[in-house]
């Protein structure tokens, strides 16, 4: 900085030097403040810090986070006393307890560990009900919701501002509209899918289950539905913080997840198609550990599509060469390289390993179950293909919809597995008929789109709804028999989950929750003792349900009484019914509706 032209008597003295130090400090401070302003206003860091600060203040002033207070409330509700669960702060509108940036940002960045699930202990989770945003409306119904949703339901403009030129979404009046574009297909998902269809059998029922990694607002999965391909889309909570919330508001299957240090929560050999469109997953990093996880998930004979970097991408020649090398190591068949898109097909038979390769890859040990995937750390090995390979490889498994009703080979490890499967299928066909005709649930109407079966077993509930304009997220509890592979073999989708933890979805993302034996979700299967409490579970159910959404719970009369007490404490209206005539007895059905309440207006 230049010196001012001061008189000689006022230059060079100690006091003058001190004044300059002060001036320099003030100037530096002003520069730092301006820089901080631009960072906070124009980057995603500002979003995260602001949200974190608001949450910290809200939680600090809320009695809902006091462990003693929450314990007293739970005890009173469980004992049948008069108590209600209070509303959360308006700052918690989109809160996901296990994907909280404030908590997770303190964790290791290695392999994106901090962006995976990290759940707080129950005593640190606010016991309160998430409110809807001001101006919330009953969502646009399917299929119109694929193209339009209400802006007031998700007043987050960041993605529209940053990705509008790529056709992701745009704000138009009181709505967000979705032209169907993506980063690698700005002209729309339809022509992109048609292009893929030149090389992959997307029609005719050969392919049914797909996984879209790093999905954005899930337009790829949404437009694949017309081919009867059911795509489960996932993305982490990141700077585009509401992309999965937008997908679910549109009625497209999606969840928050991150491929970091652990297996994704799916069984082995489940997806007919795995798709990555600029998902930015470094497949060959850590000696190709991420590629071997994709290989674990992909059904023998299935297709892998990677569109975007590093496929023939500028300045990524090495990464592209490494990607081709690992695919070659696993004997994947190269179908085509078309511009920045590559398509491979996984071998239908046993893996060609072991062989020498630059990645040090070998088969996993024989005693390792590739279907175990709940908090299971990734390993740098290739999952073995069971002897039953021919029974469920693409091209061998029945085409959709025939595979829905056929007992797959993977039921055989269970005693009398085929008979149990057939009985379960018939049972749920009767029950869905009873739900619609006698309980008036009308599951085939436009009012219901996103459904979750919280204790899915073989997926019979979802199978009975296959002709309705709905999709079902089938949850197989992590401590129960791992039957999720049977669900995928039927052409349905789902994940593993432990219901003593919150689910990885945004608030208000399901229209309908169904659970058989809710008491079993919180018990230890060995000791029979509760691992968590019913109140926390039902508060989590309330978080996932949209206003005016419904929950159907089947259990013993004693448990249904307890459920009813908790339902009143969380503002649900309830009716209790007898089960269908063919039921084994000793069971009641509770039908609850989440009331549409709002916080007092801030105006």
SULMO-V673953 format. One record per backbone hydrogen bond with DSSP energy under -1.0 kcal/mol. NH is the residue of the N-H (numbers start at 1). CO is the residue of the C=O. If there is no record, write none. Layout:
((NH & CO) (NH & CO))
This chain:
((6 & 4) (10 & 7) (11 & 8) (17 & 13) (18 & 14) (19 & 15) (20 & 16) (21 & 17) (22 & 18) (23 & 19) (24 & 20) (25 & 21) (26 & 22) (27 & 23) (28 & 24) (29 & 25) (30 & 26) (31 & 27) (32 & 28) (33 & 29) (34 & 30) (35 & 31) (36 & 32) (37 & 33) (38 & 34) (39 & 35) (40 & 36) (41 & 37) (42 & 38) (43 & 39) (48 & 44) (49 & 45) (50 & 46) (51 & 47) (52 & 48) (53 & 49) (54 & 50) (55 & 51) (56 & 52) (57 & 53) (58 & 54) (59 & 55) (60 & 56) (61 & 57) (62 & 59) (65 & 62) (66 & 63) (70 & 66) (71 & 67) (72 & 68) (73 & 69) (74 & 70) (75 & 71) (76 & 72) (77 & 73) (78 & 74) (79 & 75) (80 & 77) (81 & 76) (85 & 569) (88 & 129) (92 & 89) (93 & 90) (95 & 92) (99 & 96) (104 & 100) (105 & 101) (106 & 103) (107 & 104) (112 & 109) (113 & 110) (114 & 108) (115 & 112) (116 & 113) (118 & 98) (124 & 121) (125 & 122) (127 & 64) (128 & 126) (129 & 86) (136 & 133) (145 & 141) (146 & 143) (147 & 144) (148 & 144) (149 & 176) (151 & 174) (156 & 154) (161 & 157) (162 & 158) (163 & 159) (164 & 160) (166 & 163) (167 & 164) (168 & 163) (170 & 177) (172 & 175) (175 & 172) (176 & 149) (177 & 170) (178 & 147) (181 & 167) (188 & 185) (189 & 180) (192 & 188) (193 & 189) (194 & 190) (195 & 191) (196 & 192) (197 & 193) (198 & 195) (199 & 196) (200 & 196) (202 & 200) (210 & 230) (211 & 273) (212 & 232) (213 & 275) (214 & 234) (215 & 234) (218 & 215) (222 & 218) (223 & 219) (224 & 220) (227 & 224) (228 & 225) (229 & 224) (230 & 208) (232 & 210) (233 & 253) (234 & 212) (235 & 255) (241 & 239) (243 & 240) (246 & 242) (247 & 243) (248 & 244) (249 & 245) (250 & 246) (251 & 248) (252 & 247) (255 & 233) (256 & 504) (257 & 235) (260 & 258) (263 & 376) (266 & 264) (269 & 296) (270 & 297) (271 & 297) (272 & 209) (273 & 209) (274 & 303) (275 & 211) (276 & 305) (278 & 307) (283 & 281) (285 & 282) (288 & 284) (289 & 285) (291 & 283) (292 & 288) (293 & 289) (294 & 290) (295 & 291) (296 & 292) (297 & 293) (298 & 294) (299 & 271) (302 & 299) (303 & 272) (304 & 344) (305 & 274) (306 & 342) (307 & 276) (308 & 340) (311 & 308) (313 & 310) (316 & 313) (320 & 316) (321 & 317) (322 & 318) (323 & 319) (324 & 320) (325 & 321) (326 & 322) (327 & 323) (328 & 324) (329 & 325) (330 & 326) (331 & 328) (332 & 327) (333 & 345) (335 & 343) (336 & 343) (338 & 341) (341 & 338) (342 & 306) (343 & 336) (344 & 304) (345 & 333) (346 & 302) (360 & 357) (364 & 382) (368 & 365) (372 & 369) (378 & 261) (381 & 379) (382 & 362) (389 & 386) (391 & 388) (392 & 389) (393 & 389) (394 & 300) (396 & 393) (397 & 393) (400 & 205) (403 & 399) (404 & 401) (411 & 408) (412 & 409) (414 & 411) (417 & 414) (420 & 416) (421 & 417) (422 & 418) (423 & 419) (424 & 420) (425 & 421) (426 & 422) (427 & 423) (428 & 424) (429 & 425) (430 & 426) (431 & 427) (432 & 428) (433 & 429) (434 & 430) (435 & 431) (436 & 432) (437 & 433) (438 & 434) (439 & 434) (441 & 435) (445 & 442) (448 & 445) (451 & 471) (452 & 512) (453 & 473) (454 & 514) (456 & 475) (459 & 456) (463 & 459) (464 & 460) (465 & 462) (466 & 463) (468 & 465) (470 & 468) (471 & 449) (473 & 451) (474 & 493) (475 & 453) (476 & 495) (478 & 497) (480 & 477) (483 & 481) (487 & 483) (488 & 484) (489 & 485) (490 & 486) (491 & 488) (492 & 487) (495 & 474) (496 & 265) (497 & 476) (501 & 498) (505 & 503) (508 & 543) (509 & 544) (510 & 544) (511 & 450) (512 & 450) (513 & 550) (514 & 452) (515 & 552) (517 & 554) (521 & 518) (524 & 529) (528 & 524) (531 & 522) (537 & 533) (538 & 534) (539 & 535) (540 & 536) (541 & 537) (542 & 538) (543 & 539) (544 & 540) (545 & 541) (546 & 510) (548 & 594) (549 & 546) (550 & 511) (551 & 592) (552 & 513) (553 & 590) (554 & 515) (555 & 588) (560 & 556) (561 & 557) (562 & 558) (563 & 559) (564 & 560) (565 & 561) (566 & 562) (567 & 563) (568 & 564) (569 & 565) (570 & 566) (571 & 568) (572 & 567) (573 & 593) (575 & 591) (577 & 589) (583 & 580) (588 & 555) (589 & 577) (590 & 553) (591 & 575) (592 & 551) (593 & 573) (594 & 549) (597 & 595))
